[in-house]
Amino acid sequence: MVKFSREYEASIIPEWKAVFVDYKCLKKLIKRIKIARRDAGPPPLLAAGETGSSYGFSVLDPVRSIAARFAAHHAAASSPEGEEESLESDSGELVRSTDKHEQEFLEKADEELDKVNKFYATQEAELLARGDALIEQLRILADVKRILADHAAASSRRGRGRALGRANSMPPPSPSVNGSSGRHLLSGLASPQSMSDGSVELQQARVAEGAAVAEEVMAALERNGVSFVGGGLAKAKKDGSGKQLMGRAALLQLPATVRIDIPPTSPGRAALKVWEELVNVLRKDGADPAAAFVHRKKLQHAEKNIRDAFLALYRGLELLKKFSSLNVKAFTKILKKFVKVSEQHQATDKFSEKVKRSPFSSSDKVLQLADEVECIFLRHFAGNDRKVAMKYLKPQQPRNTHMITFLVGLFTGTFVSLFIIYSVLAHVAGIFSSTGSPTYMDIVYHVFSMFALISLHVFLYGCNLFMWKSTRINHNFIFDFSSSTALTHRDAFLMSASIMCTVVAALVINLFLRNAGATYTDALPGALLVLSTGVLFCPFNIFYRSTRYCFMRVMRNIIFSPFYKVLMADFFMADQLTSQIPLLRHMEFAACYFMAGTFRNQAYETCTSSPQYTHLAYVISFLPYYWRAMQCLRRFKYAATPTPLWMWMVVISSSGATIYQLYWDFVMDWGFLNPKSKNLWLRDQLILKKKSIYYVSMMLNLALRLAWAQSVMKLHLGRVESRLLDFSLASLEIIRRGHWNFYRLEHEHLNNAGKFRAVKTVPLPFRELETD
């Protein structure tokens, strides 16, 4: 049976660990009470008969017990009053020696109870306020959608009636900015070009129609509690019919309005933002007022944001319910232990009643809000299908199957066997000897190294996943991954083993064909590249499609980083790319050699000595640092002529870069080198129990950061040895990066835990905007 303390530690929410009941500390205090009572010994008048276990068992214990009871009764009957007071004083002094520890336990338990109550009250208030805001946002969205749908239907009916006459008088419509119906934000305007088309009557009709929409939308927003500065609406209603149009046009000039605020996380949303700002500038410059429409695309984004916000709210409510139940259980368990050791039934009962009356134990507001969120999500976002709603609200965790473990072992064993076979065949054929074919060595080296580095990186990522799970670092929350589709360490190991097994199998077949004298044997590595590319972009749900698509989405965000919002997963992946420059160079060669068709004539020099290839190599070496905007000067060591001046420049720039990288690793990414920390030169909070691991990791990171030194050393190596050295250094850099990953995410996790961030905050789309 698992002890409750272990079950409790494994169940608590990692980001809220500091505000849970400190069960271990309370257990230590109970142990002190137990030790104090044992050291105090039995009461003087109760001899060994009552506490014979303290002195060992004896056959005379029953006799001693009877004699002790008789002596106590005789002493109580015959002793004078002063002696009785003295006995009570002695007994009271014994109780007071244990009362000190019991009082310490009760005070500590009371502090823990206050801590839990304060945090629960704060979180409950935030979630309730968030729930009210979301319900209000949903009402606004429903009203705006209803009004726009009604006006769209009315416009279509009117449009069918006058379509023929308008077709003869209107020029062709200009294309919309966003590729849709040309409608814009509630805070924006239609383009002035559209207002100059057609007759004056048509312009007035458009203004009137847009103003009517704006009037109804604003009235709906006011009904939902959104206030506006100014009285344009009331003035328009009081004016006569002749001034009704001008009143509605004046409505658009209100100094405050409501906008659908969608963060510009993509180029499309950024374009909407730019158009918004442009329209606002035109509006301030006194451009003709136009109809104020809510853009259809914006409504879709707003609806998605509100849905995601409800999901995040429900997740927070579930965590708070778990927080409440675990703390109630912890207090119940620890009080049972306390009453068993101290026998303080009255104090324990009072404290138990206090726990039961506490807000975190007795409040049902969270339960009510959770039920309300379920009903709202079921009705508005799941089409009254409870199965679909629960799929989003309570996603099922993927089950761990033994099949993945079996496949990992199978592919690993196959890879080892094939690699041994390949090594033997290559040695017999003299491939790696000085008389071997240099062309084969160069081609195979690039292809094999590329896939080997990928497999090594995936394997180390699997090790990171295993360590993050073991230390309860919530990497899925930090990276904003879905727990139902995120990779586990077994999945990463399976990917790594399958890649290496496939690659080595291709190399063995290639060597057999070469020894048999087959033509176009080098097309097999090219086919392997085509196969891997096809698997990466395969649209079918095979071989971790969600992970592949997520990888491609992150790579897209990195490449177009000025136009996409940078998330944790994006710059974390960009950091990985800075350690994969050799991999990118191998990919460059493979693309040049196989895609250009040079495998037909074995023209290896075409992809090594041409100026275009060399310049592209510089760009590829620079790109990861451009994406991360750091250490761009390192590319000079590839372009410099090997003169003493350039050599010294390489040494100086690389040394400076290394010092800066070490500072960034230790201080910014890991949070170390804090002279005021209680852990010498580390940080105050550590996840790993052994501090020596952190110091070893710092020294290892320092050693691996100095791998660039081999580039300035004049080492005279053969072709095979040089290739092996390059591959080893590239592998060491990947190992350093995999080792760095754990501490980087540990630091991020501790920052989240320091701010109690366990649920993401989704920005709400509708907000009041005040303008001058």
Salt bridges, closest charged atoms under 4 A:
GLU7 OE2 - LYS329 NZ 3.71
ASP39 OD1 - ARG38 NE 3.70
GLU50 OE2 - ARG69 NH2 3.26
ASP61 OD1 - ARG64 NH1 3.63
GLU93 OE1 - ARG96 NH2 2.59
GLU102 OE2 - ARG37 NH2 3.17
GLU104 OE2 - ARG32 NH1 3.17
ASP110 OD1 - LYS354 NZ 2.40
GLU112 OE2 - LYS108 NZ 3.35
GLU112 OE1 - LYS115 NZ 2.81
GLU136 OE1 - ARG139 NH1 3.59
ASP143 OD2 - ARG223 NH2 3.99
ASP150 OD2 - ARG146 NH1 3.85
GLU209 OE2 - ARG158 NH2 3.69
GLU215 OE1 - ARG248 NE 3.16
GLU216 OE2 - HIS151 NE2 2.94
ASP261 OD1 - LYS273 NZ 2.90
ASP261 OD2 - ARG767 NE 3.00
GLU276 OE2 - ARG259 NH2 2.48
GLU276 OE1 - LYS298 NZ 3.96
GLU303 OE1 - LYS145 NZ 3.35
ASP308 OD2 - LYS304 NZ 3.02
ASP308 OD1 - ARG307 NH2 3.31
GLU318 OE2 - LYS321 NZ 2.84
GLU374 OE1 - ARG386 NH2 3.37
ASP442 OD2 - ARG719 NH1 2.91
ASP442 OD1 - ARG723 NH2 2.92
ASP480 OD1 - LYS760 NZ 3.64
ASP522 OD1 - ARG514 NH2 3.18
ASP575 OD1 - ARG628 NE 2.81
GLU588 OE1 - ARG585 NE 3.73
ASP665 OD2 - ARG705 NH2 2.88
ASP665 OD2 - ARG736 NH1 3.60
ASP669 OD1 - ARG744 NE 3.48
GLU733 OE2 - ARG736 NH2 2.97
GLU746 OE1 - ARG683 NH1 3.39
GLU748 OE1 - ARG744 NH1 3.45
